[in-house]
C-alpha cells in the first residue's frame, strides 16, 4: 500500500508542473521570441505519456477558444430579415404614385427656393423642428405663415414669443418649440454666422433637435447621408415587418438596429418610402392590410 502511495504521489508531481506551465504559457501570450523558445524547452519532458497529455490538453483548450471566436463567426452569416427584399419592392410599387402627404409637404418642400443657401438651410432645420409630433399638413401651414414674415435667423430673433407662437400654432408642443426655436436661432447667429452646422454631432447639440431631425437636415440641407432618419412611422413599420432582430422600443433603437443590416445605399430612400407608406397604408390604427401587397409576407398581418 505504501509503495502504491509513493507511485501515486510521484505521478501527480510529474503532471503538476506541466499543467502549471501550460496555464502560465496562456497567460503570458503573446511572448517574445526568446521567451517562446525558453517556454518551448520547459514544455518538453522525457515522459512521453506526459507530453501526450499536454498536447491533448492544448488541443482541447484551443478548440474551446475557436468555439467562442472563429467558428461562431464562420458559421453565423450577417443577419437579415426574411423576405425583406420582396417586401421592400412591394412597398416601392405601392408608393410609386408619390402622392402621400410627405411627398408634397416634407422638409424638402417647405423652404424658399429663391432664398440664399444659408436661409434655405435654416428654413429646412426649422421645418424639421416644427414637424415633431405634427402632421405634415400642419407643419407646412406653419412654415408658410413664417415665410410670409420673412423667415431668417434675424427675423425670428426679433419676433416676440407670443407672435412666434401664434404663427406656428397648432403644431405639437408649440410652446416648447417657441423656446427651442429662439434658443437655436441665437446659437446659429452667435456661432455659425446664421448658417446651420454641417455635422450630425453639432446638429443634435442644438436645443430641440433630435437624431431624426439631424439626419434629415444633413440629407436635405447638406446632401449628406449620415444615417437613417427614423420617426414614428418608420419605427412602427420596421417592427411590424420584423426588420430588427428583436422588437425595439424607440425610434432611436430602431435606427441602430436597422443600420446594422440595411445596405447603406438604401439609407437615403427608406425614410420617405416608409413614411408615405405609413401615412397611406400601414396606419397606426386599423392598417389597411387587405390592400397591402405584403399581406402574405408581413408577420403582423399574418398574426405571427
ChimeraX commands (.cxc) that place a marker at each C-alpha (Angstrom):
marker #1 position 0.00,0.00,0.00 radius 0.5
marker #1 position 2.87,2.34,0.85 radius 0.5
marker #1 position 4.57,1.62,-2.45 radius 0.5
marker #1 position 1.42,2.34,-4.32 radius 0.5
marker #1 position 1.01,5.57,-2.43 radius 0.5
marker #1 position 4.52,6.70,-3.38 radius 0.5
marker #1 position 3.91,5.92,-7.01 radius 0.5
marker #1 position 0.70,7.93,-6.94 radius 0.5
marker #1 position 2.45,10.95,-5.45 radius 0.5
marker #1 position 5.26,10.69,-7.97 radius 0.5
marker #1 position 2.84,10.61,-10.89 radius 0.5
marker #1 position 0.87,13.55,-9.57 radius 0.5
marker #1 position 4.07,15.58,-9.27 radius 0.5
marker #1 position 5.07,14.72,-12.83 radius 0.5
marker #1 position 1.78,16.15,-14.09 radius 0.5
marker #1 position 1.55,19.16,-11.79 radius 0.5
marker #1 position 4.36,21.30,-13.22 radius 0.5
marker #1 position 3.21,20.52,-16.74 radius 0.5
marker #1 position -0.24,21.86,-16.00 radius 0.5
marker #1 position 1.20,24.94,-14.30 radius 0.5
marker #1 position 3.44,25.69,-17.27 radius 0.5
marker #1 position 0.50,25.28,-19.57 radius 0.5
marker #1 position -1.54,27.85,-17.66 radius 0.5
marker #1 position 1.34,30.32,-17.44 radius 0.5
marker #1 position 2.04,29.97,-21.16 radius 0.5
marker #1 position -1.53,31.03,-21.95 radius 0.5
marker #1 position -1.46,33.99,-19.61 radius 0.5
marker #1 position 1.87,35.31,-20.95 radius 0.5
marker #1 position 0.96,35.05,-24.64 radius 0.5
marker #1 position 1.99,36.56,-26.94 radius 0.5
marker #1 position 5.63,36.00,-25.99 radius 0.5
marker #1 position 8.83,37.45,-27.38 radius 0.5
marker #1 position 10.94,35.10,-29.47 radius 0.5
marker #1 position 13.49,34.25,-26.72 radius 0.5
marker #1 position 10.71,33.78,-24.16 radius 0.5
marker #1 position 8.84,31.49,-26.52 radius 0.5
marker #1 position 11.97,29.39,-27.02 radius 0.5
marker #1 position 12.50,29.09,-23.28 radius 0.5
marker #1 position 8.88,28.12,-22.77 radius 0.5
marker #1 position 9.24,25.51,-25.51 radius 0.5
marker #1 position 12.23,23.94,-23.78 radius 0.5
marker #1 position 10.35,23.82,-20.48 radius 0.5
marker #1 position 7.40,22.08,-22.04 radius 0.5
marker #1 position 9.44,19.11,-23.26 radius 0.5
marker #1 position 9.58,16.11,-20.93 radius 0.5
marker #1 position 11.26,12.71,-21.24 radius 0.5
marker #1 position 7.98,11.13,-20.17 radius 0.5
marker #1 position 6.10,10.55,-23.42 radius 0.5
marker #1 position 2.88,10.00,-21.57 radius 0.5
marker #1 position 3.04,13.46,-20.04 radius 0.5
marker #1 position 3.83,15.09,-23.41 radius 0.5
marker #1 position 0.86,13.38,-24.98 radius 0.5
marker #1 position -1.44,14.56,-22.22 radius 0.5
marker #1 position -0.22,18.15,-22.67 radius 0.5
marker #1 position -0.86,18.04,-26.40 radius 0.5
marker #1 position -4.37,16.79,-25.85 radius 0.5
marker #1 position -4.95,19.48,-23.26 radius 0.5
marker #1 position -3.73,22.26,-25.57 radius 0.5
marker #1 position -5.80,20.98,-28.47 radius 0.5
marker #1 position -8.89,20.91,-26.28 radius 0.5
marker #1 position -8.39,24.44,-25.00 radius 0.5
marker #1 position -7.69,25.79,-28.48 radius 0.5
marker #1 position -10.93,24.32,-29.77 radius 0.5
marker #1 position -12.79,26.00,-26.92 radius 0.5
marker #1 position -11.32,29.35,-27.95 radius 0.5
marker #1 position -12.27,28.76,-31.55 radius 0.5
marker #1 position -15.77,27.94,-30.42 radius 0.5
marker #1 position -16.11,31.42,-28.94 radius 0.5
marker #1 position -14.30,33.31,-31.69 radius 0.5
marker #1 position -13.59,31.88,-35.12 radius 0.5
marker #1 position -16.08,29.05,-35.55 radius 0.5
marker #1 position -19.08,31.08,-34.45 radius 0.5
marker #1 position -18.15,33.88,-36.84 radius 0.5
marker #1 position -17.78,31.50,-39.78 radius 0.5
marker #1 position -20.98,29.60,-39.10 radius 0.5
marker #1 position -23.15,32.67,-38.47 radius 0.5
marker #1 position -23.62,34.91,-41.55 radius 0.5
marker #1 position -24.75,38.51,-41.15 radius 0.5
marker #1 position -28.37,38.62,-40.04 radius 0.5
marker #1 position -31.05,40.00,-42.31 radius 0.5
marker #1 position -34.85,39.74,-42.18 radius 0.5
marker #1 position -36.65,37.08,-44.14 radius 0.5
marker #1 position -38.19,38.27,-47.43 radius 0.5
marker #1 position -37.11,41.88,-46.82 radius 0.5
marker #1 position -36.11,42.50,-50.44 radius 0.5
marker #1 position -39.50,41.39,-51.74 radius 0.5
marker #1 position -41.24,43.40,-49.02 radius 0.5
marker #1 position -39.23,46.49,-49.97 radius 0.5
marker #1 position -40.01,46.05,-53.65 radius 0.5
marker #1 position -43.71,45.74,-52.85 radius 0.5
marker #1 position -43.61,48.96,-50.84 radius 0.5
marker #1 position -41.89,50.71,-53.74 radius 0.5
marker #1 position -44.70,49.55,-56.01 radius 0.5
marker #1 position -47.36,50.81,-53.60 radius 0.5
marker #1 position -45.52,54.14,-53.26 radius 0.5
marker #1 position -44.88,54.63,-56.98 radius 0.5
marker #1 position -47.58,57.30,-57.21 radius 0.5
marker #1 position -45.67,59.62,-54.81 radius 0.5
marker #1 position -48.97,61.04,-53.60 radius 0.5
marker #1 position -48.61,60.81,-49.82 radius 0.5
marker #1 position -48.51,63.99,-47.71 radius 0.5
marker #1 position -44.77,63.63,-47.18 radius 0.5
marker #1 position -44.21,63.72,-50.94 radius 0.5
marker #1 position -45.61,67.24,-51.26 radius 0.5
marker #1 position -45.21,68.68,-47.77 radius 0.5
marker #1 position -41.99,67.16,-46.37 radius 0.5
marker #1 position -38.97,69.17,-45.23 radius 0.5
marker #1 position -37.55,69.33,-48.76 radius 0.5
marker #1 position -40.67,71.20,-49.90 radius 0.5
marker #1 position -41.03,73.74,-47.08 radius 0.5
marker #1 position -38.18,76.17,-47.77 radius 0.5
marker #1 position -37.98,79.15,-50.10 radius 0.5
marker #1 position -36.18,78.11,-53.27 radius 0.5
marker #1 position -35.32,81.73,-54.07 radius 0.5
marker #1 position -33.64,82.37,-50.70 radius 0.5
marker #1 position -29.83,82.38,-50.23 radius 0.5
marker #1 position -28.31,78.98,-49.34 radius 0.5
marker #1 position -27.87,79.84,-45.64 radius 0.5
marker #1 position -31.50,80.87,-45.34 radius 0.5
marker #1 position -32.71,77.76,-47.18 radius 0.5
marker #1 position -30.77,75.53,-44.81 radius 0.5
marker #1 position -32.12,77.41,-41.80 radius 0.5
marker #1 position -35.67,77.01,-43.08 radius 0.5
marker #1 position -35.10,73.28,-43.58 radius 0.5
marker #1 position -33.96,72.95,-39.98 radius 0.5
marker #1 position -36.93,74.94,-38.66 radius 0.5
marker #1 position -39.42,72.86,-40.65 radius 0.5
marker #1 position -37.91,69.73,-39.11 radius 0.5
marker #1 position -38.11,71.18,-35.61 radius 0.5
marker #1 position -41.78,72.01,-36.18 radius 0.5
marker #1 position -42.55,68.57,-37.65 radius 0.5
marker #1 position -42.00,66.59,-34.46 radius 0.5
marker #1 position -45.31,65.03,-33.32 radius 0.5
marker #1 position -47.08,67.03,-36.04 radius 0.5
marker #1 position -48.78,66.10,-39.30 radius 0.5
marker #1 position -47.08,67.30,-42.47 radius 0.5
marker #1 position -50.07,69.43,-43.41 radius 0.5
marker #1 position -49.86,71.36,-40.12 radius 0.5
marker #1 position -46.09,71.81,-40.42 radius 0.5
marker #1 position -46.42,73.10,-43.97 radius 0.5
marker #1 position -49.07,75.62,-42.88 radius 0.5
marker #1 position -46.86,76.93,-40.06 radius 0.5
marker #1 position -43.89,77.26,-42.41 radius 0.5
marker #1 position -46.00,79.16,-44.92 radius 0.5
marker #1 position -47.04,81.68,-42.26 radius 0.5
marker #1 position -43.45,82.09,-41.05 radius 0.5
marker #1 position -42.09,82.57,-44.56 radius 0.5
marker #1 position -44.70,85.27,-45.21 radius 0.5
marker #1 position -42.96,87.27,-42.44 radius 0.5
marker #1 position -39.51,86.67,-43.96 radius 0.5
marker #1 position -38.13,83.57,-42.28 radius 0.5
marker #1 position -34.50,84.22,-41.32 radius 0.5
marker #1 position -32.44,83.95,-38.16 radius 0.5
marker #1 position -32.73,87.70,-37.62 radius 0.5
marker #1 position -36.48,87.82,-38.17 radius 0.5
marker #1 position -37.06,85.03,-35.64 radius 0.5
marker #1 position -34.85,86.65,-33.00 radius 0.5
marker #1 position -36.60,89.99,-33.45 radius 0.5
marker #1 position -40.03,88.38,-33.15 radius 0.5
marker #1 position -41.63,88.20,-29.70 radius 0.5
marker #1 position -42.57,84.82,-28.31 radius 0.5
marker #1 position -46.31,85.37,-28.48 radius 0.5
marker #1 position -46.18,86.24,-32.19 radius 0.5
marker #1 position -43.99,83.25,-32.95 radius 0.5
marker #1 position -46.36,81.01,-31.01 radius 0.5
marker #1 position -49.34,82.37,-32.90 radius 0.5
marker #1 position -47.65,81.69,-36.25 radius 0.5
marker #1 position -46.64,78.10,-35.54 radius 0.5
marker #1 position -49.80,77.04,-33.67 radius 0.5
marker #1 position -51.22,74.32,-33.78 radius 0.5
marker #1 position -48.02,72.28,-34.21 radius 0.5
marker #1 position -47.48,69.75,-31.46 radius 0.5
marker #1 position -45.86,71.10,-28.28 radius 0.5
marker #1 position -45.82,74.57,-29.81 radius 0.5
marker #1 position -44.89,76.34,-26.57 radius 0.5
marker #1 position -41.74,74.26,-26.18 radius 0.5
marker #1 position -40.93,74.77,-29.84 radius 0.5
marker #1 position -41.12,78.55,-29.46 radius 0.5
marker #1 position -38.43,78.28,-26.79 radius 0.5
marker #1 position -36.26,75.85,-28.77 radius 0.5
marker #1 position -36.50,77.87,-32.00 radius 0.5
marker #1 position -35.42,81.04,-30.21 radius 0.5
marker #1 position -32.52,79.29,-28.44 radius 0.5
marker #1 position -31.32,77.51,-31.56 radius 0.5
marker #1 position -31.56,80.68,-33.67 radius 0.5
marker #1 position -29.45,82.58,-31.12 radius 0.5
marker #1 position -26.78,79.86,-31.24 radius 0.5
marker #1 position -26.75,79.91,-35.04 radius 0.5
marker #1 position -26.29,83.67,-35.04 radius 0.5
marker #1 position -23.51,83.62,-32.46 radius 0.5
marker #1 position -21.60,80.51,-33.53 radius 0.5
marker #1 position -22.42,79.66,-37.14 radius 0.5
marker #1 position -22.79,83.00,-38.94 radius 0.5
marker #1 position -26.57,82.36,-39.21 radius 0.5
marker #1 position -25.98,79.05,-41.01 radius 0.5
marker #1 position -26.69,75.59,-39.62 radius 0.5
marker #1 position -24.00,73.11,-38.52 radius 0.5
marker #1 position -22.66,70.73,-41.15 radius 0.5
marker #1 position -22.14,67.79,-38.81 radius 0.5
marker #1 position -24.53,65.42,-37.08 radius 0.5
marker #1 position -22.90,65.91,-33.69 radius 0.5
marker #1 position -23.31,69.69,-33.78 radius 0.5
marker #1 position -26.89,69.46,-35.03 radius 0.5
marker #1 position -28.10,67.18,-32.24 radius 0.5
marker #1 position -26.44,69.52,-29.73 radius 0.5
marker #1 position -28.90,72.28,-30.70 radius 0.5
marker #1 position -31.97,72.75,-28.47 radius 0.5
marker #1 position -34.99,70.88,-29.79 radius 0.5
marker #1 position -33.09,68.95,-32.47 radius 0.5
marker #1 position -33.21,65.15,-32.19 radius 0.5
marker #1 position -31.43,62.42,-34.19 radius 0.5
marker #1 position -34.19,62.06,-36.78 radius 0.5
marker #1 position -34.21,65.81,-37.48 radius 0.5
marker #1 position -30.41,65.90,-37.62 radius 0.5
marker #1 position -30.17,63.04,-40.14 radius 0.5
marker #1 position -32.83,64.64,-42.33 radius 0.5
marker #1 position -31.15,68.04,-42.07 radius 0.5
marker #1 position -27.85,66.52,-43.17 radius 0.5
marker #1 position -29.60,64.89,-46.15 radius 0.5
marker #1 position -31.84,67.76,-47.27 radius 0.5
marker #1 position -29.73,70.80,-46.34 radius 0.5
marker #1 position -26.23,69.41,-46.95 radius 0.5
marker #1 position -26.82,66.46,-49.29 radius 0.5
marker #1 position -25.02,64.07,-46.94 radius 0.5
marker #1 position -26.36,60.69,-45.82 radius 0.5
marker #1 position -25.29,60.46,-42.17 radius 0.5
marker #1 position -27.74,57.74,-41.10 radius 0.5
marker #1 position -31.34,56.56,-41.33 radius 0.5
marker #1 position -33.96,59.04,-40.18 radius 0.5
marker #1 position -36.47,57.09,-38.08 radius 0.5
marker #1 position -39.76,58.66,-36.99 radius 0.5
marker #1 position -42.87,57.03,-35.56 radius 0.5
marker #1 position -43.95,55.74,-39.00 radius 0.5
marker #1 position -40.62,54.06,-39.73 radius 0.5
marker #1 position -40.41,52.72,-36.18 radius 0.5
marker #1 position -43.88,51.18,-36.41 radius 0.5
marker #1 position -43.46,49.62,-39.87 radius 0.5
marker #1 position -39.99,48.20,-39.20 radius 0.5
marker #1 position -41.35,46.40,-36.13 radius 0.5
marker #1 position -44.43,45.12,-37.95 radius 0.5
marker #1 position -42.26,43.69,-40.72 radius 0.5
marker #1 position -39.79,42.27,-38.14 radius 0.5
marker #1 position -36.91,44.13,-39.74 radius 0.5
marker #1 position -34.98,44.00,-36.47 radius 0.5
marker #1 position -33.58,41.01,-34.57 radius 0.5
marker #1 position -35.91,41.79,-31.67 radius 0.5
marker #1 position -38.69,44.29,-31.05 radius 0.5
marker #1 position -37.44,47.83,-30.47 radius 0.5
marker #1 position -38.95,50.30,-28.05 radius 0.5
marker #1 position -37.91,53.67,-29.51 radius 0.5
marker #1 position -37.16,55.23,-32.91 radius 0.5
marker #1 position -33.51,55.64,-31.97 radius 0.5
marker #1 position -33.21,51.97,-31.03 radius 0.5
marker #1 position -34.87,51.11,-34.33 radius 0.5
marker #1 position -32.38,53.27,-36.22 radius 0.5
marker #1 position -29.40,51.49,-34.70 radius 0.5
marker #1 position -30.90,48.05,-35.36 radius 0.5
marker #1 position -31.81,48.95,-38.95 radius 0.5
marker #1 position -28.38,50.36,-39.75 radius 0.5
marker #1 position -26.78,47.08,-38.64 radius 0.5
marker #1 position -28.01,45.21,-41.71 radius 0.5
marker #1 position -29.73,47.50,-44.25 radius 0.5
marker #1 position -27.35,48.25,-47.16 radius 0.5
marker #1 position -26.08,51.80,-46.94 radius 0.5
marker #1 position -27.17,52.64,-50.47 radius 0.5
marker #1 position -30.79,52.33,-49.27 radius 0.5
marker #1 position -30.47,54.64,-46.26 radius 0.5
marker #1 position -31.44,57.81,-48.12 radius 0.5
marker #1 position -34.54,56.20,-49.63 radius 0.5
marker #1 position -36.00,54.32,-46.70 radius 0.5
marker #1 position -37.36,57.24,-44.65 radius 0.5
marker #1 position -39.55,58.85,-47.30 radius 0.5
marker #1 position -40.61,55.45,-48.61 radius 0.5
marker #1 position -41.81,54.14,-45.24 radius 0.5
marker #1 position -43.24,57.45,-44.01 radius 0.5
marker #1 position -45.53,57.69,-47.04 radius 0.5
marker #1 position -46.40,54.01,-46.71 radius 0.5
marker #1 position -47.31,54.63,-43.08 radius 0.5
marker #1 position -49.44,57.63,-43.99 radius 0.5
marker #1 position -51.45,55.77,-46.63 radius 0.5
marker #1 position -51.47,52.03,-45.93 radius 0.5
marker #1 position -49.69,50.86,-42.77 radius 0.5
marker #1 position -51.66,53.18,-40.49 radius 0.5
marker #1 position -51.07,53.32,-36.72 radius 0.5
marker #1 position -54.62,52.13,-36.07 radius 0.5
marker #1 position -56.56,49.86,-38.40 radius 0.5
marker #1 position -53.82,49.31,-41.01 radius 0.5
marker #1 position -55.13,48.56,-44.47 radius 0.5
marker #1 position -53.66,45.07,-44.67 radius 0.5
marker #1 position -56.13,43.83,-47.30 radius 0.5
marker #1 position -54.86,46.49,-49.72 radius 0.5
marker #1 position -51.20,45.80,-48.94 radius 0.5
marker #1 position -49.04,43.79,-51.31 radius 0.5
marker #1 position -47.14,42.47,-48.30 radius 0.5
marker #1 position -50.15,40.95,-46.56 radius 0.5
marker #1 position -48.85,37.42,-47.19 radius 0.5
marker #1 position -45.29,38.35,-46.17 radius 0.5
marker #1 position -45.91,40.60,-43.20 radius 0.5
marker #1 position -45.72,38.85,-39.81 radius 0.5
marker #1 position -48.06,41.44,-38.25 radius 0.5
marker #1 position -50.70,40.97,-40.96 radius 0.5
marker #1 position -50.46,37.19,-40.58 radius 0.5
marker #1 position -50.77,37.45,-36.82 radius 0.5
marker #1 position -47.33,35.97,-36.16 radius 0.5
marker link #1:1,2 radius 0.2
marker link #1:2,3 radius 0.2
marker link #1:3,4 radius 0.2
marker link #1:4,5 radius 0.2
marker link #1:5,6 radius 0.2
marker link #1:6,7 radius 0.2
marker link #1:7,8 radius 0.2
marker link #1:8,9 radius 0.2
marker link #1:9,10 radius 0.2
marker link #1:10,11 radius 0.2
marker link #1:11,12 radius 0.2
marker link #1:12,13 radius 0.2
marker link #1:13,14 radius 0.2
marker link #1:14,15 radius 0.2
marker link #1:15,16 radius 0.2
marker link #1:16,17 radius 0.2
marker link #1:17,18 radius 0.2
marker link #1:18,19 radius 0.2
marker link #1:19,20 radius 0.2
marker link #1:20,21 radius 0.2
marker link #1:21,22 radius 0.2
marker link #1:22,23 radius 0.2
marker link #1:23,24 radius 0.2
marker link #1:24,25 radius 0.2
marker link #1:25,26 radius 0.2
marker link #1:26,27 radius 0.2
marker link #1:27,28 radius 0.2
marker link #1:28,29 radius 0.2
marker link #1:29,30 radius 0.2
marker link #1:30,31 radius 0.2
marker link #1:31,32 radius 0.2
marker link #1:32,33 radius 0.2
marker link #1:33,34 radius 0.2
marker link #1:34,35 radius 0.2
marker link #1:35,36 radius 0.2
marker link #1:36,37 radius 0.2
marker link #1:37,38 radius 0.2
marker link #1:38,39 radius 0.2
marker link #1:39,40 radius 0.2
marker link #1:40,41 radius 0.2
marker link #1:41,42 radius 0.2
marker link #1:42,43 radius 0.2
marker link #1:43,44 radius 0.2
marker link #1:44,45 radius 0.2
marker link #1:45,46 radius 0.2
marker link #1:46,47 radius 0.2
marker link #1:47,48 radius 0.2
marker link #1:48,49 radius 0.2
marker link #1:49,50 radius 0.2
marker link #1:50,51 radius 0.2
marker link #1:51,52 radius 0.2
marker link #1:52,53 radius 0.2
marker link #1:53,54 radius 0.2
marker link #1:54,55 radius 0.2
marker link #1:55,56 radius 0.2
marker link #1:56,57 radius 0.2
marker link #1:57,58 radius 0.2
marker link #1:58,59 radius 0.2
marker link #1:59,60 radius 0.2
marker link #1:60,61 radius 0.2
marker link #1:61,62 radius 0.2
marker link #1:62,63 radius 0.2
marker link #1:63,64 radius 0.2
marker link #1:64,65 radius 0.2
marker link #1:65,66 radius 0.2
marker link #1:66,67 radius 0.2
marker link #1:67,68 radius 0.2
marker link #1:68,69 radius 0.2
marker link #1:69,70 radius 0.2
marker link #1:70,71 radius 0.2
marker link #1:71,72 radius 0.2
marker link #1:72,73 radius 0.2
marker link #1:73,74 radius 0.2
marker link #1:74,75 radius 0.2
marker link #1:75,76 radius 0.2
marker link #1:76,77 radius 0.2
marker link #1:77,78 radius 0.2
marker link #1:78,79 radius 0.2
marker link #1:79,80 radius 0.2
marker link #1:80,81 radius 0.2
marker link #1:81,82 radius 0.2
marker link #1:82,83 radius 0.2
marker link #1:83,84 radius 0.2
marker link #1:84,85 radius 0.2
marker link #1:85,86 radius 0.2
marker link #1:86,87 radius 0.2
marker link #1:87,88 radius 0.2
marker link #1:88,89 radius 0.2
marker link #1:89,90 radius 0.2
marker link #1:90,91 radius 0.2
marker link #1:91,92 radius 0.2
marker link #1:92,93 radius 0.2
marker link #1:93,94 radius 0.2
marker link #1:94,95 radius 0.2
marker link #1:95,96 radius 0.2
marker link #1:96,97 radius 0.2
marker link #1:97,98 radius 0.2
marker link #1:98,99 radius 0.2
marker link #1:99,100 radius 0.2
marker link #1:100,101 radius 0.2
marker link #1:101,102 radius 0.2
marker link #1:102,103 radius 0.2
marker link #1:103,104 radius 0.2
marker link #1:104,105 radius 0.2
marker link #1:105,106 radius 0.2
marker link #1:106,107 radius 0.2
marker link #1:107,108 radius 0.2
marker link #1:108,109 radius 0.2
marker link #1:109,110 radius 0.2
marker link #1:110,111 radius 0.2
marker link #1:111,112 radius 0.2
marker link #1:112,113 radius 0.2
marker link #1:113,114 radius 0.2
marker link #1:114,115 radius 0.2
marker link #1:115,116 radius 0.2
marker link #1:116,117 radius 0.2
marker link #1:117,118 radius 0.2
marker link #1:118,119 radius 0.2
marker link #1:119,120 radius 0.2
marker link #1:120,121 radius 0.2
marker link #1:121,122 radius 0.2
marker link #1:122,123 radius 0.2
marker link #1:123,124 radius 0.2
marker link #1:124,125 radius 0.2
marker link #1:125,126 radius 0.2
marker link #1:126,127 radius 0.2
marker link #1:127,128 radius 0.2
marker link #1:128,129 radius 0.2
marker link #1:129,130 radius 0.2
marker link #1:130,131 radius 0.2
marker link #1:131,132 radius 0.2
marker link #1:132,133 radius 0.2
marker link #1:133,134 radius 0.2
marker link #1:134,135 radius 0.2
marker link #1:135,136 radius 0.2
marker link #1:136,137 radius 0.2
marker link #1:137,138 radius 0.2
marker link #1:138,139 radius 0.2
marker link #1:139,140 radius 0.2
marker link #1:140,141 radius 0.2
marker link #1:141,142 radius 0.2
marker link #1:142,143 radius 0.2
marker link #1:143,144 radius 0.2
marker link #1:144,145 radius 0.2
marker link #1:145,146 radius 0.2
marker link #1:146,147 radius 0.2
marker link #1:147,148 radius 0.2
marker link #1:148,149 radius 0.2
marker link #1:149,150 radius 0.2
marker link #1:150,151 radius 0.2
marker link #1:151,152 radius 0.2
marker link #1:152,153 radius 0.2
marker link #1:153,154 radius 0.2
marker link #1:154,155 radius 0.2
marker link #1:155,156 radius 0.2
marker link #1:156,157 radius 0.2
marker link #1:157,158 radius 0.2
marker link #1:158,159 radius 0.2
marker link #1:159,160 radius 0.2
marker link #1:160,161 radius 0.2
marker link #1:161,162 radius 0.2
marker link #1:162,163 radius 0.2
marker link #1:163,164 radius 0.2
marker link #1:164,165 radius 0.2
marker link #1:165,166 radius 0.2
marker link #1:166,167 radius 0.2
marker link #1:167,168 radius 0.2
marker link #1:168,169 radius 0.2
marker link #1:169,170 radius 0.2
marker link #1:170,171 radius 0.2
marker link #1:171,172 radius 0.2
marker link #1:172,173 radius 0.2
marker link #1:173,174 radius 0.2
marker link #1:174,175 radius 0.2
marker link #1:175,176 radius 0.2
marker link #1:176,177 radius 0.2
marker link #1:177,178 radius 0.2
marker link #1:178,179 radius 0.2
marker link #1:179,180 radius 0.2
marker link #1:180,181 radius 0.2
marker link #1:181,182 radius 0.2
marker link #1:182,183 radius 0.2
marker link #1:183,184 radius 0.2
marker link #1:184,185 radius 0.2
marker link #1:185,186 radius 0.2
marker link #1:186,187 radius 0.2
marker link #1:187,188 radius 0.2
marker link #1:188,189 radius 0.2
marker link #1:189,190 radius 0.2
marker link #1:190,191 radius 0.2
marker link #1:191,192 radius 0.2
marker link #1:192,193 radius 0.2
marker link #1:193,194 radius 0.2
marker link #1:194,195 radius 0.2
marker link #1:195,196 radius 0.2
marker link #1:196,197 radius 0.2
marker link #1:197,198 radius 0.2
marker link #1:198,199 radius 0.2
marker link #1:199,200 radius 0.2
marker link #1:200,201 radius 0.2
marker link #1:201,202 radius 0.2
marker link #1:202,203 radius 0.2
marker link #1:203,204 radius 0.2
marker link #1:204,205 radius 0.2
marker link #1:205,206 radius 0.2
marker link #1:206,207 radius 0.2
marker link #1:207,208 radius 0.2
marker link #1:208,209 radius 0.2
marker link #1:209,210 radius 0.2
marker link #1:210,211 radius 0.2
marker link #1:211,212 radius 0.2
marker link #1:212,213 radius 0.2
marker link #1:213,214 radius 0.2
marker link #1:214,215 radius 0.2
marker link #1:215,216 radius 0.2
marker link #1:216,217 radius 0.2
marker link #1:217,218 radius 0.2
marker link #1:218,219 radius 0.2
marker link #1:219,220 radius 0.2
marker link #1:220,221 radius 0.2
marker link #1:221,222 radius 0.2
marker link #1:222,223 radius 0.2
marker link #1:223,224 radius 0.2
marker link #1:224,225 radius 0.2
marker link #1:225,226 radius 0.2
marker link #1:226,227 radius 0.2
marker link #1:227,228 radius 0.2
marker link #1:228,229 radius 0.2
marker link #1:229,230 radius 0.2
marker link #1:230,231 radius 0.2
marker link #1:231,232 radius 0.2
marker link #1:232,233 radius 0.2
marker link #1:233,234 radius 0.2
marker link #1:234,235 radius 0.2
marker link #1:235,236 radius 0.2
marker link #1:236,237 radius 0.2
marker link #1:237,238 radius 0.2
marker link #1:238,239 radius 0.2
marker link #1:239,240 radius 0.2
marker link #1:240,241 radius 0.2
marker link #1:241,242 radius 0.2
marker link #1:242,243 radius 0.2
marker link #1:243,244 radius 0.2
marker link #1:244,245 radius 0.2
marker link #1:245,246 radius 0.2
marker link #1:246,247 radius 0.2
marker link #1:247,248 radius 0.2
marker link #1:248,249 radius 0.2
marker link #1:249,250 radius 0.2
marker link #1:250,251 radius 0.2
marker link #1:251,252 radius 0.2
marker link #1:252,253 radius 0.2
marker link #1:253,254 radius 0.2
marker link #1:254,255 radius 0.2
marker link #1:255,256 radius 0.2
marker link #1:256,257 radius 0.2
marker link #1:257,258 radius 0.2
marker link #1:258,259 radius 0.2
marker link #1:259,260 radius 0.2
marker link #1:260,261 radius 0.2
marker link #1:261,262 radius 0.2
marker link #1:262,263 radius 0.2
marker link #1:263,264 radius 0.2
marker link #1:264,265 radius 0.2
marker link #1:265,266 radius 0.2
marker link #1:266,267 radius 0.2
marker link #1:267,268 radius 0.2
marker link #1:268,269 radius 0.2
marker link #1:269,270 radius 0.2
marker link #1:270,271 radius 0.2
marker link #1:271,272 radius 0.2
marker link #1:272,273 radius 0.2
marker link #1:273,274 radius 0.2
marker link #1:274,275 radius 0.2
marker link #1:275,276 radius 0.2
marker link #1:276,277 radius 0.2
marker link #1:277,278 radius 0.2
marker link #1:278,279 radius 0.2
marker link #1:279,280 radius 0.2
marker link #1:280,281 radius 0.2
marker link #1:281,282 radius 0.2
marker link #1:282,283 radius 0.2
marker link #1:283,284 radius 0.2
marker link #1:284,285 radius 0.2
marker link #1:285,286 radius 0.2
marker link #1:286,287 radius 0.2
marker link #1:287,288 radius 0.2
marker link #1:288,289 radius 0.2
marker link #1:289,290 radius 0.2
marker link #1:290,291 radius 0.2
marker link #1:291,292 radius 0.2
marker link #1:292,293 radius 0.2
marker link #1:293,294 radius 0.2
marker link #1:294,295 radius 0.2
marker link #1:295,296 radius 0.2
marker link #1:296,297 radius 0.2
marker link #1:297,298 radius 0.2
marker link #1:298,299 radius 0.2
marker link #1:299,300 radius 0.2
marker link #1:300,301 radius 0.2
marker link #1:301,302 radius 0.2
marker link #1:302,303 radius 0.2
marker link #1:303,304 radius 0.2
view
